[in-house]
């Protein structure tokens, strides 16, 4: 099956349109989510809590060399 130049052109146009459409949907969704998060975080404070825990291992190892 041999494709004509017109068919190849239509296929390329359809693929480019699909890629552009998907990119626009992803970009608009990301921007909408970003604006929503930004709106919901206005006039709010974030608190960070950092805790540290330390422990000491009291295991003792005695090495007695054999002469």
N, C-alpha and C positions, 0 to 999 in steps of 0.2 A: 504494500500500500504506500503510495507516494503522496506526500502532502504538498499541496501547492503553497506558494508564497502567501496567498491570502489566508489560507487556513493556519499557517504558522503564525502570521501576524495576529489573527484572532485568538489563538492559544496564548501567545505572549501577553496580549492585552488582558485576557481573562485572569492569568496568573498574577500579573502586576496589580490588577484591581483587587484581587483577593488578598494579596499581601498588604496592600495599602489599607484595606478595610479592617483587617485583623489588627494591624498596627494602631490604627485610629481608635479602635475599641479598647485595646489594652491601655493606650495612653490616657484616654478619657476616664477609664475606670481608675487608673492609678491616681490621676489628679483629683477625682471626686473623693476617693478614700483619703488622700492627703488633706484636702480641705475639710473633710468631715472630722478627721482626727484633730486638726488644728483648731477648728471651731469648738470642739468639745473640751479641749485642753486650755482654752483661754480663761484667764482669771482663776487658775487652779495652781496649787502648789504640789510639788513632788518632794517627797521625803525619801531620803536614802538611809538605810540602816546597815551599818557594817559591824559585824561581830567577829571576834577572833577567839579561837579556842586553842589552848596549848596544853600539852600533857608531856609528862616525862616518863620514859620507859626505864624501869629500875632493874631490868634484867642484867645479871652479871655473868660474865664468862671468865672462867679460870682456866688458863692454859698451863699445864704442867709439862714441861719438856722431859722426855725420857733420855737419860745419858747412858 
